[in-house]
């Protein structure tokens, strides 16, 4: 990227890089590390015209979460305080990544884009 005169990096973290939850300290520590790594790299890479940002999704409906989301007991606990009361679809997270990778975000650098349906706002 430096030889090309710049570029864009988008790291994927999680809402658990921003907030805590019970029983997931190692996961949360790793996602918090991605968050701070992104910010540190933003400082180091700015002189090379390389932008870097992170995306922090909440619960996303995927093959991994589908069965849990279908369970009427587990679903409310999994979604927690998500204000929109539903999981994200993968395309919703992909569109956030696409925005950060595009020229439309040319002045966004070292930022955290939270895609969580209001989980962290609550």
Protein Blocks (a to p, Z undefined) as FASTA:
>chain_A
ZZnopacddddddfklmbccehilmmmmmmmmmmmmmmmmmmmmmmnopacddddddddd
dfklmmmmmpmklmmmmnmmafnlpacdfklmmmmmmmmmpmklmmgghiacddehhmmm
ZZ
